[in-house]
Amino acid sequence: MEFDLDIDARGLLCPLPVLRLRKRMGPLKPGQVARLLADDPAAFVDVPHFCAEQGHGFLGTEDLDGATAYLVRKG
């Protein structure tokens, strides 16, 4: 899937991946997609929860280079 913003949060622990995602998504326009790379196991729960709370679309995950890529569409 194509994305508009790539955010590398590998090596960061909860809650830092989601905090980085929130900060970096600010300038995106509604409908644009961010890809968050994270290797913190808690992100598997935190990212979808963040999306539900903030009105963003959670598009899914993909395993990538020892990390997980989370795709989020700005609401």
C-alpha positions as CSV (number, residue, x, y, z in Angstrom):
1,M,0.0,0.0,0.0
2,E,1.1,3.5,-0.7
3,F,1.7,6.0,2.1
4,D,2.3,9.7,2.5
5,L,4.4,9.7,5.7
6,D,6.9,7.1,7.0
7,I,7.6,7.2,10.8
8,D,10.4,5.1,12.3
9,A,9.7,4.3,15.9
10,R,11.9,1.1,16.1
11,G,13.7,0.9,19.4
12,L,11.1,3.0,21.2
13,L,8.9,1.5,24.0
14,C,5.3,2.3,24.9
15,P,3.9,4.9,24.8
16,L,6.5,6.6,22.6
17,P,5.6,4.9,19.2
18,V,2.0,6.2,19.5
19,L,3.1,9.6,20.7
20,R,5.5,9.9,17.7
21,L,2.6,8.9,15.4
22,R,0.3,11.5,16.9
23,K,2.8,14.3,16.6
24,R,3.9,13.5,13.0
25,M,0.4,12.9,11.7
26,G,-0.6,16.5,12.7
27,P,0.3,18.1,9.3
28,L,-1.3,15.4,7.2
29,K,-4.6,16.1,5.4
30,P,-7.6,13.9,6.1
31,G,-7.4,10.8,4.0
32,Q,-3.6,10.7,3.8
33,V,-1.8,7.6,5.1
34,A,1.0,7.3,7.6
35,R,3.2,4.2,8.0
36,L,4.6,3.6,11.5
37,L,7.4,1.2,11.9
38,A,7.6,-0.2,15.5
39,D,9.1,-3.2,17.2
40,D,7.5,-2.7,20.6
41,P,5.0,-5.5,21.1
42,A,2.6,-3.1,22.9
43,A,2.1,-1.2,19.7
44,F,-0.1,-4.1,18.4
45,V,-2.7,-2.9,20.9
46,D,-1.8,0.7,21.2
47,V,-2.0,1.8,17.6
48,P,-5.5,0.4,16.8
49,H,-6.7,1.9,20.1
50,F,-5.2,5.3,19.3
51,C,-6.9,5.2,15.9
52,A,-10.3,4.4,17.4
53,E,-9.9,7.2,20.0
54,Q,-8.8,9.8,17.5
55,G,-11.1,8.9,14.6
56,H,-8.3,7.7,12.3
57,G,-8.7,4.6,10.1
58,F,-6.5,1.6,11.0
59,L,-5.7,-0.1,7.7
60,G,-3.7,-3.0,9.1
61,T,-0.2,-4.3,9.7
62,E,2.6,-5.9,7.8
63,D,5.8,-7.6,9.0
64,L,8.8,-5.7,7.8
65,D,12.5,-6.1,8.6
66,G,12.1,-7.4,12.2
67,A,9.5,-4.7,12.9
68,T,5.8,-4.2,12.2
69,A,4.5,-1.6,9.8
70,Y,1.2,-0.1,10.9
71,L,-0.9,1.8,8.3
72,V,-3.1,4.6,9.5
73,R,-5.4,6.8,7.4
74,K,-5.9,10.3,9.0
75,G,-9.6,10.9,9.8
